[in-house]
Amino acid sequence: MFGAEVTDDGKRVVTCDPVNKLYYCDLSSLSGGLESFRGSSSFLPFIKLVDTLDAQYTVISNDETLFTFLTNKDAPKYKLVRVDLKEPNSWTDVVEEHEKDVLASAFVVNGNQLVTCYMSDVKHILQIRGMKSGSLLHQLPQGIGSVSDVSARRKDNTFFFSFTSFLNPGVIYKCDLANEAPEVKVFREVAVPGFDREAFQATQVFYPSKDGTKIPMFIVAKKDIKLDGSHPCLLYAYGDTVKLINTSKIGWMKTKPNEEDDELVKDRHGEAH
């Protein structure tokens, strides 16, 4: 299914098939402007940039004719590339493909900075990078969890993102980039009655499978508990390679005064099924 969007500067329309086609139209080249096509049966004069069957392209931003895309072209784990529409055959890498982490999304904020979201060992990592060079500036300390619904605009020095974890069913953070160091604060939060997440901690460990592959496991337990095998444990596993962190077990971990009721919850990802 094709989709179309107008660039932030309002000068171009970009249309694409999510998998393999990418075209653009220079609105400034229209003698009568876009309004001249209202009610007309004529097509906009789109120009082909990509028309192959080998990769996916998503527009991230542009500076005049210089466009930045998220793509899996020669990069199964995705990367950011840049091309000048004046030289459509000359593409350069801005953020190269990571050795093991998947670049899930990217957004432009604060004028000349990028927010990149990586999937790393079944958890999300948010980073702030330079727009021009792609160099890493900061990694946000959101902890072990899943990031979704990033809301960012290039003209703003703040952005918002939703976050869930084993200990938090939902929180919206506001990140301020006005100063040199990012400032992350809670904007909205879901509270679970009877559950004090400060009494618990989530850690990630790795165990080898039969073929030697390291399988990530999350252990969620009270901070003062001894992991000596003497406590009850709820263990579950799944083989879905894209399933993110599940918050449904929070109800099992409500704070209780009786130490004998301590619960230990493990989540093992990628076990054979």
ChimeraX commands (.cxc) that place a marker at each C-alpha (Angstrom):
marker #1 position 0.00,0.00,0.00 radius 0.5
marker #1 position 1.38,3.37,-0.98 radius 0.5
marker #1 position 1.55,6.29,1.43 radius 0.5
marker #1 position 2.50,9.94,0.98 radius 0.5
marker #1 position 3.78,12.68,3.26 radius 0.5
marker #1 position 4.89,16.28,2.94 radius 0.5
marker #1 position 8.40,17.04,4.22 radius 0.5
marker #1 position 8.80,19.31,7.25 radius 0.5
marker #1 position 9.88,22.21,5.06 radius 0.5
marker #1 position 6.71,21.83,2.98 radius 0.5
marker #1 position 8.64,21.77,-0.28 radius 0.5
marker #1 position 8.29,18.13,-1.31 radius 0.5
marker #1 position 5.88,15.23,-1.24 radius 0.5
marker #1 position 7.40,11.78,-0.72 radius 0.5
marker #1 position 5.43,8.68,-1.62 radius 0.5
marker #1 position 6.50,5.10,-1.13 radius 0.5
marker #1 position 5.59,1.47,-1.05 radius 0.5
marker #1 position 6.77,0.27,2.39 radius 0.5
marker #1 position 8.99,-2.37,0.80 radius 0.5
marker #1 position 10.55,-1.28,-2.42 radius 0.5
marker #1 position 9.46,1.98,-4.10 radius 0.5
marker #1 position 10.31,5.59,-3.28 radius 0.5
marker #1 position 9.32,8.63,-5.31 radius 0.5
marker #1 position 9.28,12.37,-4.60 radius 0.5
marker #1 position 7.69,15.48,-6.07 radius 0.5
marker #1 position 9.28,18.93,-5.82 radius 0.5
marker #1 position 6.33,21.19,-4.99 radius 0.5
marker #1 position 8.39,24.32,-5.59 radius 0.5
marker #1 position 8.71,23.32,-9.24 radius 0.5
marker #1 position 4.94,23.51,-9.80 radius 0.5
marker #1 position 4.14,26.79,-11.52 radius 0.5
marker #1 position 0.73,27.06,-9.92 radius 0.5
marker #1 position 1.65,25.32,-6.69 radius 0.5
marker #1 position -0.12,22.31,-5.26 radius 0.5
marker #1 position -3.46,24.12,-5.39 radius 0.5
marker #1 position -3.31,24.08,-9.18 radius 0.5
marker #1 position -3.92,20.31,-9.04 radius 0.5
marker #1 position -7.06,20.60,-6.90 radius 0.5
marker #1 position -9.95,19.05,-8.83 radius 0.5
marker #1 position -7.61,18.08,-11.65 radius 0.5
marker #1 position -7.27,14.59,-13.09 radius 0.5
marker #1 position -3.57,15.19,-13.76 radius 0.5
marker #1 position -0.88,13.42,-11.75 radius 0.5
marker #1 position 1.82,15.16,-9.78 radius 0.5
marker #1 position 5.22,14.97,-11.53 radius 0.5
marker #1 position 6.85,12.40,-9.25 radius 0.5
marker #1 position 10.51,11.51,-9.74 radius 0.5
marker #1 position 11.81,7.99,-9.10 radius 0.5
marker #1 position 14.46,7.65,-6.41 radius 0.5
marker #1 position 14.17,3.92,-5.63 radius 0.5
marker #1 position 12.25,1.34,-7.66 radius 0.5
marker #1 position 13.74,-2.04,-6.80 radius 0.5
marker #1 position 12.60,-5.17,-4.99 radius 0.5
marker #1 position 15.42,-5.57,-2.51 radius 0.5
marker #1 position 14.94,-3.21,0.46 radius 0.5
marker #1 position 12.70,-1.04,2.61 radius 0.5
marker #1 position 13.05,2.74,2.93 radius 0.5
marker #1 position 11.52,5.14,5.47 radius 0.5
marker #1 position 12.00,8.91,5.33 radius 0.5
marker #1 position 13.47,10.31,8.56 radius 0.5
marker #1 position 14.13,13.93,7.61 radius 0.5
marker #1 position 15.53,16.26,4.98 radius 0.5
marker #1 position 17.51,19.47,4.57 radius 0.5
marker #1 position 16.44,20.85,1.21 radius 0.5
marker #1 position 17.50,18.11,-1.24 radius 0.5
marker #1 position 19.55,16.14,1.32 radius 0.5
marker #1 position 17.39,13.27,2.62 radius 0.5
marker #1 position 17.99,10.80,5.45 radius 0.5
marker #1 position 16.37,7.35,5.34 radius 0.5
marker #1 position 16.05,4.30,7.57 radius 0.5
marker #1 position 16.68,1.25,5.41 radius 0.5
marker #1 position 17.62,-2.42,5.41 radius 0.5
marker #1 position 19.42,-2.12,2.07 radius 0.5
marker #1 position 22.49,-4.37,2.52 radius 0.5
marker #1 position 21.77,-4.12,6.26 radius 0.5
marker #1 position 19.32,-6.72,7.70 radius 0.5
marker #1 position 19.51,-4.97,11.09 radius 0.5
marker #1 position 18.87,-1.58,9.46 radius 0.5
marker #1 position 20.92,1.59,9.21 radius 0.5
marker #1 position 20.53,5.30,8.42 radius 0.5
marker #1 position 21.62,6.50,5.00 radius 0.5
marker #1 position 21.70,9.87,3.26 radius 0.5
marker #1 position 21.32,10.92,-0.36 radius 0.5
marker #1 position 21.19,14.23,-2.20 radius 0.5
marker #1 position 18.34,14.28,-4.71 radius 0.5
marker #1 position 20.68,16.10,-7.06 radius 0.5
marker #1 position 22.96,13.03,-7.00 radius 0.5
marker #1 position 20.50,10.12,-6.61 radius 0.5
marker #1 position 23.13,7.46,-7.24 radius 0.5
marker #1 position 25.40,8.56,-4.39 radius 0.5
marker #1 position 24.27,7.17,-1.02 radius 0.5
marker #1 position 26.29,7.42,2.20 radius 0.5
marker #1 position 25.89,5.74,5.59 radius 0.5
marker #1 position 25.07,8.06,8.49 radius 0.5
marker #1 position 24.59,5.38,11.17 radius 0.5
marker #1 position 26.00,2.04,10.08 radius 0.5
marker #1 position 24.33,-1.28,10.76 radius 0.5
marker #1 position 25.06,-2.53,14.28 radius 0.5
marker #1 position 26.82,-5.84,14.69 radius 0.5
marker #1 position 23.94,-7.42,16.64 radius 0.5
marker #1 position 21.34,-4.78,17.61 radius 0.5
marker #1 position 18.41,-3.88,15.34 radius 0.5
marker #1 position 17.74,-0.22,14.60 radius 0.5
marker #1 position 13.97,-0.12,15.11 radius 0.5
marker #1 position 13.28,3.58,14.51 radius 0.5
marker #1 position 14.78,7.05,14.30 radius 0.5
marker #1 position 13.42,10.57,14.79 radius 0.5
marker #1 position 14.82,14.08,14.38 radius 0.5
marker #1 position 14.55,16.47,17.33 radius 0.5
marker #1 position 16.15,19.64,18.65 radius 0.5
marker #1 position 17.11,20.88,15.20 radius 0.5
marker #1 position 20.13,18.74,14.50 radius 0.5
marker #1 position 19.87,15.65,16.70 radius 0.5
marker #1 position 18.58,12.12,16.18 radius 0.5
marker #1 position 16.71,9.88,18.60 radius 0.5
marker #1 position 17.52,6.28,17.68 radius 0.5
marker #1 position 15.79,3.26,19.19 radius 0.5
marker #1 position 17.58,-0.11,19.09 radius 0.5
marker #1 position 16.36,-3.57,19.98 radius 0.5
marker #1 position 19.22,-5.09,21.98 radius 0.5
marker #1 position 18.88,-8.55,23.55 radius 0.5
marker #1 position 15.07,-8.31,23.80 radius 0.5
marker #1 position 15.05,-4.82,25.31 radius 0.5
marker #1 position 15.01,-1.34,23.83 radius 0.5
marker #1 position 17.82,1.20,24.02 radius 0.5
marker #1 position 17.29,4.90,23.30 radius 0.5
marker #1 position 20.19,7.02,22.08 radius 0.5
marker #1 position 20.78,10.64,21.13 radius 0.5
marker #1 position 23.00,11.12,18.07 radius 0.5
marker #1 position 24.27,13.97,15.97 radius 0.5
marker #1 position 22.15,14.51,12.87 radius 0.5
marker #1 position 25.01,15.36,10.55 radius 0.5
marker #1 position 27.58,12.75,11.58 radius 0.5
marker #1 position 25.39,10.13,13.25 radius 0.5
marker #1 position 27.85,10.01,16.15 radius 0.5
marker #1 position 26.59,8.84,19.55 radius 0.5
marker #1 position 26.08,11.69,22.03 radius 0.5
marker #1 position 24.08,10.11,24.87 radius 0.5
marker #1 position 22.37,6.87,25.84 radius 0.5
marker #1 position 19.22,7.40,27.90 radius 0.5
marker #1 position 19.04,5.51,31.23 radius 0.5
marker #1 position 15.49,4.19,30.90 radius 0.5
marker #1 position 16.45,0.73,32.18 radius 0.5
marker #1 position 15.28,-2.70,31.03 radius 0.5
marker #1 position 12.02,-2.42,29.11 radius 0.5
marker #1 position 10.19,-1.66,25.87 radius 0.5
marker #1 position 9.94,1.76,24.23 radius 0.5
marker #1 position 6.97,2.71,22.06 radius 0.5
marker #1 position 5.13,5.75,20.71 radius 0.5
marker #1 position 8.05,8.15,20.44 radius 0.5
marker #1 position 6.72,11.66,19.76 radius 0.5
marker #1 position 9.35,14.06,18.43 radius 0.5
marker #1 position 9.49,17.10,16.18 radius 0.5
marker #1 position 12.59,18.68,14.72 radius 0.5
marker #1 position 11.61,22.17,15.87 radius 0.5
marker #1 position 11.23,21.08,19.52 radius 0.5
marker #1 position 14.00,20.51,22.06 radius 0.5
marker #1 position 11.84,18.01,23.95 radius 0.5
marker #1 position 10.33,14.67,22.99 radius 0.5
marker #1 position 8.11,12.08,24.66 radius 0.5
marker #1 position 8.19,8.29,24.71 radius 0.5
marker #1 position 6.17,5.49,26.29 radius 0.5
marker #1 position 7.97,2.84,28.32 radius 0.5
marker #1 position 6.90,-0.45,29.87 radius 0.5
marker #1 position 8.92,-2.93,31.90 radius 0.5
marker #1 position 8.55,-5.92,34.18 radius 0.5
marker #1 position 8.11,-3.47,37.06 radius 0.5
marker #1 position 6.17,-0.72,35.32 radius 0.5
marker #1 position 2.94,-1.27,33.33 radius 0.5
marker #1 position 3.25,2.08,31.60 radius 0.5
marker #1 position 4.97,5.43,31.91 radius 0.5
marker #1 position 5.36,8.39,29.56 radius 0.5
marker #1 position 8.70,10.17,29.84 radius 0.5
marker #1 position 9.52,13.69,28.74 radius 0.5
marker #1 position 13.12,14.18,27.60 radius 0.5
marker #1 position 14.50,17.72,27.49 radius 0.5
marker #1 position 17.52,18.31,25.23 radius 0.5
marker #1 position 17.85,22.05,25.84 radius 0.5
marker #1 position 21.04,21.53,27.86 radius 0.5
marker #1 position 24.15,19.50,27.11 radius 0.5
marker #1 position 22.95,16.49,29.11 radius 0.5
marker #1 position 19.44,15.09,28.41 radius 0.5
marker #1 position 16.97,15.54,31.26 radius 0.5
marker #1 position 14.41,12.73,31.50 radius 0.5
marker #1 position 11.37,13.16,33.74 radius 0.5
marker #1 position 8.13,11.25,34.30 radius 0.5
marker #1 position 5.23,12.95,32.50 radius 0.5
marker #1 position 2.42,10.42,33.13 radius 0.5
marker #1 position 2.48,7.07,34.90 radius 0.5
marker #1 position 0.25,4.06,35.53 radius 0.5
marker #1 position 0.17,2.94,39.16 radius 0.5
marker #1 position -0.68,-0.59,40.35 radius 0.5
marker #1 position -2.41,-0.58,43.77 radius 0.5
marker #1 position -0.47,-2.54,46.35 radius 0.5
marker #1 position 2.70,-2.79,44.28 radius 0.5
marker #1 position 5.87,-0.93,45.20 radius 0.5
marker #1 position 8.28,-1.39,42.32 radius 0.5
marker #1 position 11.10,0.19,44.31 radius 0.5
marker #1 position 11.14,-3.00,46.39 radius 0.5
marker #1 position 11.98,-5.09,43.31 radius 0.5
marker #1 position 14.67,-5.22,40.68 radius 0.5
marker #1 position 14.99,-6.67,37.19 radius 0.5
marker #1 position 18.29,-8.03,35.93 radius 0.5
marker #1 position 19.31,-9.67,32.67 radius 0.5
marker #1 position 21.48,-12.77,32.48 radius 0.5
marker #1 position 22.39,-15.16,29.67 radius 0.5
marker #1 position 22.34,-18.95,29.54 radius 0.5
marker #1 position 23.74,-21.16,26.74 radius 0.5
marker #1 position 21.32,-23.34,24.78 radius 0.5
marker #1 position 22.19,-26.79,23.43 radius 0.5
marker #1 position 23.89,-25.34,20.35 radius 0.5
marker #1 position 25.83,-22.78,22.38 radius 0.5
marker #1 position 23.60,-19.81,21.53 radius 0.5
marker #1 position 23.34,-17.42,24.46 radius 0.5
marker #1 position 19.69,-17.03,25.49 radius 0.5
marker #1 position 18.72,-13.84,27.35 radius 0.5
marker #1 position 16.82,-14.31,30.60 radius 0.5
marker #1 position 15.28,-11.68,32.84 radius 0.5
marker #1 position 15.10,-12.30,36.58 radius 0.5
marker #1 position 12.64,-10.14,38.50 radius 0.5
marker #1 position 12.66,-10.39,42.29 radius 0.5
marker #1 position 12.71,-8.43,45.52 radius 0.5
marker #1 position 15.93,-6.53,45.99 radius 0.5
marker #1 position 16.88,-8.29,49.22 radius 0.5
marker #1 position 16.06,-11.84,48.14 radius 0.5
marker #1 position 18.80,-14.46,47.96 radius 0.5
marker #1 position 18.77,-16.35,44.67 radius 0.5
marker #1 position 19.63,-19.68,46.27 radius 0.5
marker #1 position 16.82,-21.83,44.85 radius 0.5
marker #1 position 14.78,-21.84,48.07 radius 0.5
marker #1 position 12.03,-19.44,46.91 radius 0.5
marker #1 position 8.94,-20.07,44.74 radius 0.5
marker #1 position 9.51,-19.23,41.09 radius 0.5
marker #1 position 7.20,-18.58,38.17 radius 0.5
marker #1 position 9.14,-19.48,35.02 radius 0.5
marker #1 position 7.88,-18.91,31.51 radius 0.5
marker #1 position 9.52,-18.97,28.09 radius 0.5
marker #1 position 8.63,-18.14,24.50 radius 0.5
marker #1 position 10.24,-18.52,21.11 radius 0.5
marker #1 position 8.87,-15.40,19.40 radius 0.5
marker #1 position 11.93,-13.42,18.32 radius 0.5
marker #1 position 10.08,-10.10,18.29 radius 0.5
marker #1 position 8.00,-10.37,21.46 radius 0.5
marker #1 position 8.79,-7.52,23.84 radius 0.5
marker #1 position 8.80,-7.33,27.61 radius 0.5
marker #1 position 5.56,-8.47,29.24 radius 0.5
marker #1 position 4.04,-6.56,32.17 radius 0.5
marker #1 position 1.27,-9.05,32.96 radius 0.5
marker #1 position 3.15,-10.66,35.86 radius 0.5
marker #1 position 3.20,-7.50,38.00 radius 0.5
marker #1 position 0.06,-8.74,39.77 radius 0.5
marker #1 position 2.07,-11.71,41.06 radius 0.5
marker #1 position 4.57,-9.46,42.76 radius 0.5
marker #1 position 2.44,-7.20,44.93 radius 0.5
marker #1 position 4.29,-6.13,48.03 radius 0.5
marker #1 position 3.50,-8.44,50.96 radius 0.5
marker #1 position 4.71,-8.29,54.58 radius 0.5
marker #1 position 5.33,-12.04,54.86 radius 0.5
marker #1 position 8.79,-12.96,53.60 radius 0.5
marker #1 position 7.55,-16.49,52.88 radius 0.5
marker #1 position 5.30,-15.02,50.20 radius 0.5
marker #1 position 8.20,-13.57,48.21 radius 0.5
marker #1 position 7.84,-14.33,44.53 radius 0.5
marker #1 position 10.56,-14.78,41.99 radius 0.5
marker #1 position 9.62,-14.36,38.37 radius 0.5
marker #1 position 11.83,-15.36,35.49 radius 0.5
marker #1 position 11.28,-14.68,31.83 radius 0.5
marker #1 position 13.41,-16.71,29.46 radius 0.5
marker #1 position 13.35,-15.60,25.82 radius 0.5
marker #1 position 14.06,-17.72,22.82 radius 0.5
marker #1 position 13.89,-21.19,24.41 radius 0.5
marker #1 position 13.29,-24.01,21.92 radius 0.5
marker #1 position 9.62,-24.79,21.45 radius 0.5
marker link #1:1,2 radius 0.2
marker link #1:2,3 radius 0.2
marker link #1:3,4 radius 0.2
marker link #1:4,5 radius 0.2
marker link #1:5,6 radius 0.2
marker link #1:6,7 radius 0.2
marker link #1:7,8 radius 0.2
marker link #1:8,9 radius 0.2
marker link #1:9,10 radius 0.2
marker link #1:10,11 radius 0.2
marker link #1:11,12 radius 0.2
marker link #1:12,13 radius 0.2
marker link #1:13,14 radius 0.2
marker link #1:14,15 radius 0.2
marker link #1:15,16 radius 0.2
marker link #1:16,17 radius 0.2
marker link #1:17,18 radius 0.2
marker link #1:18,19 radius 0.2
marker link #1:19,20 radius 0.2
marker link #1:20,21 radius 0.2
marker link #1:21,22 radius 0.2
marker link #1:22,23 radius 0.2
marker link #1:23,24 radius 0.2
marker link #1:24,25 radius 0.2
marker link #1:25,26 radius 0.2
marker link #1:26,27 radius 0.2
marker link #1:27,28 radius 0.2
marker link #1:28,29 radius 0.2
marker link #1:29,30 radius 0.2
marker link #1:30,31 radius 0.2
marker link #1:31,32 radius 0.2
marker link #1:32,33 radius 0.2
marker link #1:33,34 radius 0.2
marker link #1:34,35 radius 0.2
marker link #1:35,36 radius 0.2
marker link #1:36,37 radius 0.2
marker link #1:37,38 radius 0.2
marker link #1:38,39 radius 0.2
marker link #1:39,40 radius 0.2
marker link #1:40,41 radius 0.2
marker link #1:41,42 radius 0.2
marker link #1:42,43 radius 0.2
marker link #1:43,44 radius 0.2
marker link #1:44,45 radius 0.2
marker link #1:45,46 radius 0.2
marker link #1:46,47 radius 0.2
marker link #1:47,48 radius 0.2
marker link #1:48,49 radius 0.2
marker link #1:49,50 radius 0.2
marker link #1:50,51 radius 0.2
marker link #1:51,52 radius 0.2
marker link #1:52,53 radius 0.2
marker link #1:53,54 radius 0.2
marker link #1:54,55 radius 0.2
marker link #1:55,56 radius 0.2
marker link #1:56,57 radius 0.2
marker link #1:57,58 radius 0.2
marker link #1:58,59 radius 0.2
marker link #1:59,60 radius 0.2
marker link #1:60,61 radius 0.2
marker link #1:61,62 radius 0.2
marker link #1:62,63 radius 0.2
marker link #1:63,64 radius 0.2
marker link #1:64,65 radius 0.2
marker link #1:65,66 radius 0.2
marker link #1:66,67 radius 0.2
marker link #1:67,68 radius 0.2
marker link #1:68,69 radius 0.2
marker link #1:69,70 radius 0.2
marker link #1:70,71 radius 0.2
marker link #1:71,72 radius 0.2
marker link #1:72,73 radius 0.2
marker link #1:73,74 radius 0.2
marker link #1:74,75 radius 0.2
marker link #1:75,76 radius 0.2
marker link #1:76,77 radius 0.2
marker link #1:77,78 radius 0.2
marker link #1:78,79 radius 0.2
marker link #1:79,80 radius 0.2
marker link #1:80,81 radius 0.2
marker link #1:81,82 radius 0.2
marker link #1:82,83 radius 0.2
marker link #1:83,84 radius 0.2
marker link #1:84,85 radius 0.2
marker link #1:85,86 radius 0.2
marker link #1:86,87 radius 0.2
marker link #1:87,88 radius 0.2
marker link #1:88,89 radius 0.2
marker link #1:89,90 radius 0.2
marker link #1:90,91 radius 0.2
marker link #1:91,92 radius 0.2
marker link #1:92,93 radius 0.2
marker link #1:93,94 radius 0.2
marker link #1:94,95 radius 0.2
marker link #1:95,96 radius 0.2
marker link #1:96,97 radius 0.2
marker link #1:97,98 radius 0.2
marker link #1:98,99 radius 0.2
marker link #1:99,100 radius 0.2
marker link #1:100,101 radius 0.2
marker link #1:101,102 radius 0.2
marker link #1:102,103 radius 0.2
marker link #1:103,104 radius 0.2
marker link #1:104,105 radius 0.2
marker link #1:105,106 radius 0.2
marker link #1:106,107 radius 0.2
marker link #1:107,108 radius 0.2
marker link #1:108,109 radius 0.2
marker link #1:109,110 radius 0.2
marker link #1:110,111 radius 0.2
marker link #1:111,112 radius 0.2
marker link #1:112,113 radius 0.2
marker link #1:113,114 radius 0.2
marker link #1:114,115 radius 0.2
marker link #1:115,116 radius 0.2
marker link #1:116,117 radius 0.2
marker link #1:117,118 radius 0.2
marker link #1:118,119 radius 0.2
marker link #1:119,120 radius 0.2
marker link #1:120,121 radius 0.2
marker link #1:121,122 radius 0.2
marker link #1:122,123 radius 0.2
marker link #1:123,124 radius 0.2
marker link #1:124,125 radius 0.2
marker link #1:125,126 radius 0.2
marker link #1:126,127 radius 0.2
marker link #1:127,128 radius 0.2
marker link #1:128,129 radius 0.2
marker link #1:129,130 radius 0.2
marker link #1:130,131 radius 0.2
marker link #1:131,132 radius 0.2
marker link #1:132,133 radius 0.2
marker link #1:133,134 radius 0.2
marker link #1:134,135 radius 0.2
marker link #1:135,136 radius 0.2
marker link #1:136,137 radius 0.2
marker link #1:137,138 radius 0.2
marker link #1:138,139 radius 0.2
marker link #1:139,140 radius 0.2
marker link #1:140,141 radius 0.2
marker link #1:141,142 radius 0.2
marker link #1:142,143 radius 0.2
marker link #1:143,144 radius 0.2
marker link #1:144,145 radius 0.2
marker link #1:145,146 radius 0.2
marker link #1:146,147 radius 0.2
marker link #1:147,148 radius 0.2
marker link #1:148,149 radius 0.2
marker link #1:149,150 radius 0.2
marker link #1:150,151 radius 0.2
marker link #1:151,152 radius 0.2
marker link #1:152,153 radius 0.2
marker link #1:153,154 radius 0.2
marker link #1:154,155 radius 0.2
marker link #1:155,156 radius 0.2
marker link #1:156,157 radius 0.2
marker link #1:157,158 radius 0.2
marker link #1:158,159 radius 0.2
marker link #1:159,160 radius 0.2
marker link #1:160,161 radius 0.2
marker link #1:161,162 radius 0.2
marker link #1:162,163 radius 0.2
marker link #1:163,164 radius 0.2
marker link #1:164,165 radius 0.2
marker link #1:165,166 radius 0.2
marker link #1:166,167 radius 0.2
marker link #1:167,168 radius 0.2
marker link #1:168,169 radius 0.2
marker link #1:169,170 radius 0.2
marker link #1:170,171 radius 0.2
marker link #1:171,172 radius 0.2
marker link #1:172,173 radius 0.2
marker link #1:173,174 radius 0.2
marker link #1:174,175 radius 0.2
marker link #1:175,176 radius 0.2
marker link #1:176,177 radius 0.2
marker link #1:177,178 radius 0.2
marker link #1:178,179 radius 0.2
marker link #1:179,180 radius 0.2
marker link #1:180,181 radius 0.2
marker link #1:181,182 radius 0.2
marker link #1:182,183 radius 0.2
marker link #1:183,184 radius 0.2
marker link #1:184,185 radius 0.2
marker link #1:185,186 radius 0.2
marker link #1:186,187 radius 0.2
marker link #1:187,188 radius 0.2
marker link #1:188,189 radius 0.2
marker link #1:189,190 radius 0.2
marker link #1:190,191 radius 0.2
marker link #1:191,192 radius 0.2
marker link #1:192,193 radius 0.2
marker link #1:193,194 radius 0.2
marker link #1:194,195 radius 0.2
marker link #1:195,196 radius 0.2
marker link #1:196,197 radius 0.2
marker link #1:197,198 radius 0.2
marker link #1:198,199 radius 0.2
marker link #1:199,200 radius 0.2
marker link #1:200,201 radius 0.2
marker link #1:201,202 radius 0.2
marker link #1:202,203 radius 0.2
marker link #1:203,204 radius 0.2
marker link #1:204,205 radius 0.2
marker link #1:205,206 radius 0.2
marker link #1:206,207 radius 0.2
marker link #1:207,208 radius 0.2
marker link #1:208,209 radius 0.2
marker link #1:209,210 radius 0.2
marker link #1:210,211 radius 0.2
marker link #1:211,212 radius 0.2
marker link #1:212,213 radius 0.2
marker link #1:213,214 radius 0.2
marker link #1:214,215 radius 0.2
marker link #1:215,216 radius 0.2
marker link #1:216,217 radius 0.2
marker link #1:217,218 radius 0.2
marker link #1:218,219 radius 0.2
marker link #1:219,220 radius 0.2
marker link #1:220,221 radius 0.2
marker link #1:221,222 radius 0.2
marker link #1:222,223 radius 0.2
marker link #1:223,224 radius 0.2
marker link #1:224,225 radius 0.2
marker link #1:225,226 radius 0.2
marker link #1:226,227 radius 0.2
marker link #1:227,228 radius 0.2
marker link #1:228,229 radius 0.2
marker link #1:229,230 radius 0.2
marker link #1:230,231 radius 0.2
marker link #1:231,232 radius 0.2
marker link #1:232,233 radius 0.2
marker link #1:233,234 radius 0.2
marker link #1:234,235 radius 0.2
marker link #1:235,236 radius 0.2
marker link #1:236,237 radius 0.2
marker link #1:237,238 radius 0.2
marker link #1:238,239 radius 0.2
marker link #1:239,240 radius 0.2
marker link #1:240,241 radius 0.2
marker link #1:241,242 radius 0.2
marker link #1:242,243 radius 0.2
marker link #1:243,244 radius 0.2
marker link #1:244,245 radius 0.2
marker link #1:245,246 radius 0.2
marker link #1:246,247 radius 0.2
marker link #1:247,248 radius 0.2
marker link #1:248,249 radius 0.2
marker link #1:249,250 radius 0.2
marker link #1:250,251 radius 0.2
marker link #1:251,252 radius 0.2
marker link #1:252,253 radius 0.2
marker link #1:253,254 radius 0.2
marker link #1:254,255 radius 0.2
marker link #1:255,256 radius 0.2
marker link #1:256,257 radius 0.2
marker link #1:257,258 radius 0.2
marker link #1:258,259 radius 0.2
marker link #1:259,260 radius 0.2
marker link #1:260,261 radius 0.2
marker link #1:261,262 radius 0.2
marker link #1:262,263 radius 0.2
marker link #1:263,264 radius 0.2
marker link #1:264,265 radius 0.2
marker link #1:265,266 radius 0.2
marker link #1:266,267 radius 0.2
marker link #1:267,268 radius 0.2
marker link #1:268,269 radius 0.2
marker link #1:269,270 radius 0.2
marker link #1:270,271 radius 0.2
marker link #1:271,272 radius 0.2
marker link #1:272,273 radius 0.2
view
